[in-house]
Amino acid sequence: MLLDPFQSRVLFRCALENHFAVLAVNADSPAAVIDCLEAARECDAPIIIETSLWQLMGRSFGHGDAALGMARYLAELTVLAASERYRDVPVIFHTDHIKGPETLALLTGAIRGLSFGDTDLKLRPSTISLDSSELSEEQNIAHIAALCTAARDAEVPVTLEMEAGVDAGVTPIEVADRLLAPVEHAHPGCLHLWAPGVGTQHGFSDKGYPFSPAAVAQHSARASEICGRPIGLALHGSSGLPESALREGVAAGVVKVNWSSESLLIRSRASRDFYAAHPAELEKAHKSWKATAMDHGVQSFVAARYVPRVVERIRVLGGAGQAAVVRTAIGT
C-alpha cells in the first residue's frame, strides 16, 4: 500500500514510539524498486522508496525530464504497491536530493498532483524533502515555506522532512531553532522529520564516522519541543556505518535511515559478476545467449544477492514485523 501524507505521519510516529527506523532506499531502477518491496514483504516491514533528481532525470524514468520521471516513478510504484503481492507492505514514496533551479517547480507540481494526459488521476509523493546543501538558512526556510504554501493553496496535506544543510559533522542544536521554528510558526503541522548532521556523511570515506547518538537524542528532543509533537530524525549517509551505531541511532530517535551508496555498490558489483561469469553465453552462437542477454537474467542474479542485504538492513533497524503495527495504526 502506498501511504498518503497523513498515513506517513502515522508510520513515523509508530517508528518513534516502537523504537525502529524505516529503511529509505534510493532506488534508481524499476528492478531495484521491486527488490526493495520483496525484501520488505519477506520480513513484514514498512519501506521507503526514495528518489533523487539524477534518478528522475535518468534513462530508467524521465530520460532528461524530471517531471516525467516523477510521474513515471509514482505511477509504477502506485501499481506495484496496490498489487496483491505488496498490498500489505506499507510503502512511502519520498523525494530526496532535489536541488537546482527546477526544485520548487518540480516539488510544488508533485504536491498539487501529477496527472496523465486527460485523466483526472492525481498522484502525489507520500513525503517530501529537498536538498538544502547549497542553500543559505534563509533560502532553506523560504523553499520549505513555498512547499507548505503550495499544499495550502491546493488544499492537500504535505508531510515534510527539513534538512539542516550539513553533509558531514554535527549540527549545532541552535540551528534547529533557526530553521524549524519559523516554518512551524508560519505553517504549523507540516514538518514531521528533521535531518540535521549527527556525525555521518554521504558516500564512502576512509576517515571513519564520528557518529553521535547523543546529538540524535538532543535534536529529536529539541525538534519535538519546537513543533509541539514527536519528531524523529532522518539519518543521512548511513552507508558504511556499523550495525552497532545504527542500533544506537534508532534507540536515540532516528526513524528514517537513508541508504544509497552501499546499495548501488551491491547492485553494480553483482551485475559485474554476472557478466564475468557468463562470457561464453553472450556469444551469438551459444544456445543460451538470448536468456543470458535479457534483462531478466542479470536482474534475477542481482536480486539473489541484493534482497538478502536489504532484509539484513531492515532487521538491523528493527523494522522486521512492524508492518503489522503500522497497518493497525492506520486502520487497514
N, C-alpha and C positions, 0 to 999 in steps of 0.2 A: 504494500500500500504506500502510495506516495503521499507524504504528510503535507498538510497545508500549514501556513504560518502559525495558526493557533495551536495545532497539534504538535508542531515542532517545539513550541514553548513548553508544552507538557512533557515532551521527551527530555528536554534539558533539565527540567525540574526533577523528573524521575531519576536522572543520572546523578544529580547533586544529592538528592535525598538517599539514594540507594548506593552511593559511592561506586559508580562505574563511569567510564567515559566511552563515548561513541567514536569509533574509528572513522575518520574522514579521508577517503582516498581520492587523490587527484587522478581520475581515470581518463586516459587520453584516447580511448578507442572503444567501440561497442563491445568488443570481446573482453576488455578489461572491466567494463561495467557488469557484464554477465558474470564474470568470475567473482567479483565482489558480492554480488547478490547470492551466488551459490555458496560462498563462504558464510555469509550471514544466515542463510537458510539452514546450513548444516549445523550451526550452533545456536539457532533460535535467538539471534541478536539483531538489534537495530543497526543500521549502517548509514553513513553519509556519503553520498556520491557528489564530489565537488569538481568544479572545472575552473580553469584559469583562462585568461584571454588567448594564450597561444594554442590551447586546445580548441576553443571555439573557432579560431581562425584556421586551424589545421585541416588537412585533407579528409580526415575522418568525419568532420562535421560541417564547418562553414566554408572551407576552401577559400579563405580570404575575406569572408563576410561574417563578422562576429554575430550580427543579429540573426542571420540564417543559421549559424552554428548553434546559437542558444535555442532557437525554435526546434531544430532537429534533435538536439540533445534531450530537450524536455519531452518532445513527442515520443522518442524511442524509450526513454525511461518511464514515461507515463504508461505506455503499453506494457512494458515488462513488469512494472510494479503492480499493475492491475491483473496480471495473468494468474491463472490457477496456481502455478508453481511458486510465485513470490508474493501472493496477496497477503500472507501473514507476516511478511518481513516489513517492519516499519522503516521507510526509506525517506531520507531528506535529500533534496537537491539543493546544493549550496554553491553560490558564486564565490570564488576565492580570489586569486590575483587578477583583478580587473583594474587596469590603470591606463593612463594616457588620455588623449582628447576625446575618445569615444566613451569614456567611463560613464558619465551621467546620462547620456542619450541611451546607451545600451541598458543600463540598470533601471532607469525610470520607465523605459519601454517594457522591460520584463515585469516590473511591478504592476503596470497597468494591464498587462496580459498580452501574450503573443497569440496571434490568430493565424489561420491558414487560409489564404485565398479569400473566398467569400463566405467562409463558415463563421458561425458565431462562437466557435470553440475558443476559449481563452486559457492559456497555460501560463503558470507563474512559478518561479522558484519557491522553494519552501522557506529558505533563509538566504540572507544576502550580506556580503561584506565587500569592501573594495580595498585595493592595495594603497595604503597611505604612506608607503616608504619614501615617496618623492614629494609629499605634501607637507606644508607647514601645519602647525596645530590649527591655525585659523582656517586654512583650506580644508583640512580634515573635517572639522566641525561643520563647515559650510556644505561640504559634499554629503555628509550624513544627513544634515538637516534638509537638503534638497530631496533626498530619497524619502524622508518622512513626509515632506510636503506633497510629493507625488502620490504617495499612498493615501494621504488625507483627501486630496483633491479627487482621486479615483474612487474613494470610499471603499478601500480594500485594506486588509491588515498587512503589516510588514513586520518581520522579525529580523532584527539586525545584529550583526557582530561588528563591533568597533575595534579597530587596531590602534595601537599606540604609535605606529610608525617606526618601530625598532626592530631591526633584523637580528641583532645579537646583543647580549648584555642584559642587564636588569633595569626595567623602567622604574624611575623614582615614583613613590606612591602618590606624590602630589600631582603627577601627570593625570592620574585618574580623575582628580577634581577638576583639572583644567579642561579635559576632553569630555568626560561623561556628563558632568553636571549641567553644562549649557544645553546639551541635547535633551537630557531628561527634563529639564525645566521647560523648554520650548515644545517638546514633542514627547510627553510622558507615555510610557508603556511600549515604546518601540525597541529599545535596547534590551537584549536578552543574553548576549555573550560579550565578554571583554577579552581582548587579546594583547596584553602587554608583553614586554620582554621579561622572561624569567630565567634567563641564562642559557637558553637554547639558541640555535641558529639554523638557517635554511641550508640544505645541501649537506655534503660530507666535509669533514675537516679533520686534520691530524692534531688540532690544538686541544681537543677534548671539549667536553660540555660542562661548563660550570653551572649546572642546573641547580635552581634554588627552590625547593618545596616551600620554604618559609616565605619567599616572595609570592608564590602562588596563593598561599593562605592569606597573606596581607592584602593582596589585590582583590581576591574574591570577597573578603570581608568589607573592604572599602567600597567596591563597586556595588555591593548589596546595600550598604548604608546610603550611598548616593541615590540609587534607583528605588529604594524602598521595597525591594523584593529580592529573593535569592538570585544571585548572578554567578554562574560558573565561568571558568576560564577556557579559552581556546588555546591549545598548545601548538605553536608553530615550530616547525623544524624538529620533528621527532626522529628522523632517520639517524641511526647510529646511537641513539640514546639507549642505555642499558635498561633491561626489564625492571630492575630494582628502582630506577629513577622514575620510570613510567608509573609504577605502582604507588610510589611516594607522591607523585604529582596528582594522581587520582584521589588519593586519601586527603590531599590538601585542598582540592576544589577544582581540578581540571575535569571538564565534562565533554570536551571535544579535542581529539588528537589528530592533527593533520599528518598525512603520510604520502610523500611523493617521490623523493629521490631514491630511496631504497626500493620502493615499489617498481619504479621504472627500471632500475638496475636488475632486479629479479627477472622481469619480463624480457628485457633485451638480452640478457645472458642466456636465458632459456631458448630464445629464438636462435641465437648464435649456435648453441649446442645442437639444436635440431638439424640445422642445415649442415653443420660439420659432421654429424653422424650419418647423413644420408646423401653423400655426393653421388654415388652410383645411381640412386633412384631419380636423380634430377637430369640424367642423360635421356634424351628423347627416345632412345631405343629400348629403354628399360620398361618392362610391363607395368610397373607401379609408378611411373613418372607423374601421371596426372594426379593420382591420390596424394603423392608427396608434394606436388606443386600447389595444390588447392589450399586456400586459407584455412580450411577446417583442420588440415593435418598439422600445421605448425601451431595453430591456436589450441588444439587439444593437448599437444605436447607442453606448451607453455602453461596451460591451466593445471595440468597434473603437478607442476612444480609450484605454481603461484598460489592456488587456492589454499593449500595447507599452510602457507606462510601467512595468508590473510587471517585464517582461522586462529593461528597461533597468536597473532597480534590482537585480535578481538578478545581472546581469552586472557591475555596479559592485562588488558584494560578492564577486565571484569564484566564485559558485555554479554558473555555467553548466558543464555537463559533469560535475558532481560527483555526480549521481545514480548513475552507474555505479560510482563509487568506493564510495559508501555501500552499494549493493546487494551488491557483492563483500564488503565488510567485515561485513555482517550475514548473509551466506551465502544470498542469494536469487538 
